[in-house]
Amino acid sequence: LILLESLRVGFPAGLGLTVEVLSHLIFFKLISLTSPENLTIVSLVQSLLFLVGFLYEGLSKGVTTLCANFMGGGQYQYIGKTLRSAAMLQLAFFIAACSLFVLYSKSIIDIFM
C-alpha cells in the first residue's frame, strides 16, 4: 500500500526527469554528428545554462518551502510578498546577466572561438 502510494506520487517526476535526460542524450547525439567544434560549443553553453538553472531551481525550492510553511501556519498574507520578492530577485539576476553579456560580449565570444 505504501509502495503504491509512493509510486503514484513519485512516478510523474521520475518520468519527467527521464524524458529530460533522454532529450539531452538525443540532442548531443545529433550535435555530435555535425562536427567536434559544434559539440564543444554546445557543451560549454549548456554548462552555463545549467549554472543559471541551478540558481533558479534553488530560488524555486526556497519559495516553495516558505510558501508551504506560510500555508501551514495560516499566514497567507506573506505568500504574495514572497512571490514578489522572488520575482524581483529573478529580474535583478536577469538584468545583471544581460548587462554583463552586453558589456563583455566580445570577450565572451572570444572565449568560445
Secondary structure, 3 states (H helix, E strand, C coil): CHHHHHHHHHHHHHHHHHHHHHHHHHHHHHHHCCCHHHHHHHHHHHHHHHHHHHHHHHHHHHHHHHHHHHHHCCCCHHHHHHHHHHHHHHHHHHHHHHHHHHHCHHHHHHHHC
